[in-house]
Amino acid sequence: MKRYDLRHLKDNFYDRMLELLEKDLNPEEVGIFLFEIGDFSSVQKSADIIKEARHELMNSLKFNEVDWTIVVKRRGN
């Protein structure tokens, strides 16, 4: 399990999240991604991106007033 803080990327974290998920995690390994939310659209968009990439969104929760955490399991090779 690895943790990634993507808050510094603001609304531009999606590509980096996928890159880390597919290049830094082994198949079946879990990653925790922390990002900053604005209007909550980033929460749904990140879930959609994870689903489209055929990985498993295991958990999604509000970390504090401005940050969100998602837990994702990498699938496949």
Backbone as CSV, one residue per row, in Angstrom:
resi,resn,N_x,N_y,N_z,CA_x,CA_y,CA_z,C_x,C_y,C_z
1,MET,0.850,-1.167,0.000,0.000,0.000,0.000,0.900,1.234,0.000
2,LYS,0.557,2.161,-0.896,1.319,3.400,-0.990,0.351,4.572,-0.918
3,ARG,0.860,5.669,-0.376,0.054,6.882,-0.219,0.639,7.978,-1.094
4,TYR,-0.238,8.709,-1.787,0.197,9.772,-2.681,-0.562,11.058,-2.358
5,ASP,0.164,12.118,-2.129,-0.428,13.419,-1.855,-0.416,14.234,-3.149
6,LEU,-1.576,14.425,-3.725,-1.704,15.147,-4.996,-2.353,16.523,-4.809
7,ARG,-2.440,16.978,-3.567,-3.105,18.255,-3.297,-2.439,19.431,-3.985
8,HIS,-1.135,19.373,-4.144,-0.411,20.486,-4.767,-0.776,20.670,-6.241
9,LEU,-1.382,19.658,-6.861,-1.770,19.732,-8.269,-3.137,20.388,-8.477
10,LYS,-3.809,20.691,-7.373,-5.151,21.289,-7.419,-6.078,20.438,-8.290
11,ASP,-6.679,21.025,-9.330,-7.635,20.319,-10.185,-6.985,19.538,-11.320
12,ASN,-5.677,19.510,-11.360,-4.960,18.855,-12.460,-4.255,17.579,-12.004
13,PHE,-4.897,16.808,-11.160,-4.265,15.621,-10.588,-4.609,14.320,-11.312
14,TYR,-5.559,14.328,-12.216,-6.077,13.098,-12.811,-5.013,12.302,-13.570
15,ASP,-4.279,12.972,-14.441,-3.242,12.278,-15.216,-2.164,11.706,-14.313
16,ARG,-1.773,12.481,-13.324,-0.733,12.015,-12.399,-1.240,10.833,-11.568
17,MET,-2.492,10.875,-11.152,-3.069,9.777,-10.388,-3.020,8.481,-11.202
18,LEU,-3.441,8.542,-12.465,-3.416,7.358,-13.316,-1.993,6.881,-13.577
19,GLU,-1.083,7.817,-13.783,0.312,7.449,-14.005,0.878,6.701,-12.796
20,LEU,0.650,7.211,-11.603,1.131,6.547,-10.394,0.458,5.189,-10.220
21,LEU,-0.815,5.145,-10.464,-1.575,3.906,-10.309,-1.043,2.817,-11.232
22,GLU,-0.734,3.178,-12.450,-0.346,2.172,-13.435,1.156,1.921,-13.522
23,LYS,1.968,2.837,-13.011,3.415,2.663,-13.120,4.122,2.463,-11.784
24,ASP,3.515,2.934,-10.701,4.183,2.846,-9.407,3.608,1.747,-8.515
25,LEU,2.411,1.289,-8.824,1.790,0.219,-8.039,1.860,-1.096,-8.808
26,ASN,2.049,-2.164,-8.084,2.017,-3.502,-8.675,0.561,-3.949,-8.822
27,PRO,0.287,-4.885,-9.731,-1.079,-5.413,-9.835,-1.568,-5.928,-8.478
28,GLU,-2.796,-5.602,-8.166,-3.481,-5.959,-6.918,-2.998,-5.151,-5.713
29,GLU,-2.072,-4.222,-5.905,-1.616,-3.349,-4.818,-2.592,-2.181,-4.674
30,VAL,-2.665,-1.650,-3.468,-3.597,-0.570,-3.151,-2.846,0.750,-3.018
31,GLY,-3.443,1.788,-3.575,-2.904,3.133,-3.448,-3.930,4.050,-2.801
32,ILE,-3.440,4.947,-1.965,-4.293,5.952,-1.324,-3.920,7.300,-1.930
33,PHE,-4.890,7.961,-2.524,-4.657,9.227,-3.196,-5.388,10.346,-2.462
34,LEU,-4.648,11.366,-2.090,-5.196,12.527,-1.398,-5.194,13.691,-2.374
35,PHE,-6.350,14.327,-2.566,-6.429,15.474,-3.465,-7.369,16.515,-2.890
36,GLU,-7.250,17.719,-3.401,-8.062,18.839,-2.939,-9.357,18.896,-3.729
37,ILE,-10.458,19.054,-3.021,-11.749,19.171,-3.695,-12.132,20.641,-3.784
38,GLY,-12.877,20.946,-4.792,-13.405,22.296,-4.933,-14.910,22.214,-4.830
39,ASP,-15.544,21.951,-5.954,-17.005,21.873,-6.009,-17.507,20.425,-6.019
40,PHE,-16.682,19.508,-5.621,-16.997,18.081,-5.555,-17.040,17.386,-6.913
41,SER,-16.924,18.116,-8.007,-16.923,17.460,-9.314,-15.686,16.583,-9.476
42,SER,-14.595,16.947,-8.805,-13.370,16.142,-8.894,-13.545,14.770,-8.257
43,VAL,-14.440,14.667,-7.302,-14.703,13.378,-6.658,-15.332,12.410,-7.661
44,GLN,-16.369,12.851,-8.341,-17.029,11.997,-9.332,-16.120,11.727,-10.517
45,LYS,-15.404,12.749,-10.967,-14.521,12.576,-12.118,-13.425,11.562,-11.812
46,SER,-12.849,11.614,-10.608,-11.800,10.651,-10.249,-12.368,9.238,-10.199
47,ALA,-13.575,9.075,-9.682,-14.219,7.758,-9.647,-14.464,7.247,-11.066
48,ASP,-14.899,8.127,-11.956,-15.142,7.738,-13.349,-13.850,7.319,-14.044
49,ILE,-12.785,8.053,-13.796,-11.486,7.746,-14.403,-10.975,6.391,-13.930
50,ILE,-11.113,6.129,-12.651,-10.683,4.839,-12.075,-11.472,3.701,-12.725
51,LYS,-12.781,3.882,-12.842,-13.634,2.843,-13.441,-13.277,2.619,-14.907
52,GLU,-13.094,3.699,-15.669,-12.752,3.587,-17.085,-11.421,2.880,-17.302
53,ALA,-10.494,3.064,-16.350,-9.174,2.429,-16.450,-9.206,0.985,-15.939
54,ARG,-10.386,0.533,-15.517,-10.609,-0.847,-15.056,-9.874,-1.197,-13.760
55,HIS,-9.767,-0.192,-12.879,-9.228,-0.435,-11.555,-10.399,-0.407,-10.573
56,GLU,-10.134,-0.766,-9.328,-11.220,-0.874,-8.350,-11.150,0.248,-7.323
57,LEU,-12.188,1.065,-7.284,-12.313,2.097,-6.252,-12.841,1.416,-4.996
58,MET,-12.022,1.376,-3.980,-12.388,0.658,-2.758,-13.045,1.547,-1.719
59,ASN,-12.657,2.829,-1.703,-13.198,3.740,-0.707,-13.014,5.162,-1.193
60,SER,-13.889,6.041,-0.775,-13.825,7.454,-1.114,-14.402,8.213,0.063
61,LEU,-13.602,9.102,0.650,-14.100,9.808,1.820,-13.482,11.182,1.971
62,LYS,-14.230,12.022,2.633,-13.780,13.369,2.912,-12.754,13.302,4.035
63,PHE,-11.580,13.877,3.791,-10.480,13.821,4.755,-10.587,14.965,5.754
64,ASN,-10.887,16.148,5.273,-11.125,17.329,6.107,-11.977,18.289,5.295
65,GLU,-11.964,19.558,5.601,-12.841,20.518,4.918,-12.541,20.689,3.427
66,VAL,-11.298,20.491,3.004,-10.948,20.747,1.600,-10.305,19.559,0.891
67,ASP,-10.012,18.504,1.596,-9.295,17.382,1.002,-10.147,16.121,0.962
68,TRP,-9.875,15.301,-0.046,-10.597,14.051,-0.260,-9.585,12.930,-0.413
69,THR,-9.933,11.740,0.021,-9.071,10.576,-0.101,-9.836,9.481,-0.830
70,ILE,-9.157,8.867,-1.805,-9.712,7.679,-2.427,-8.701,6.540,-2.289
71,VAL,-9.232,5.352,-2.118,-8.416,4.149,-2.003,-8.734,3.302,-3.226
72,VAL,-7.672,2.957,-3.978,-7.837,2.283,-5.261,-6.938,1.051,-5.319
73,LYS,-7.497,-0.039,-5.819,-6.719,-1.240,-6.064,-6.414,-1.334,-7.556
74,ARG,-5.123,-1.476,-7.855,-4.736,-1.617,-9.244,-5.115,-3.006,-9.743
75,ARG,-5.734,-3.055,-10.897,-6.103,-4.327,-11.519,-5.268,-4.556,-12.763
76,GLY,-5.059,-5.812,-13.094,-4.358,-6.168,-14.324,-2.872,-5.917,-14.289
77,ASN,-2.259,-6.028,-15.453,-0.808,-5.840,-15.575,-0.451,-4.475,-16.039
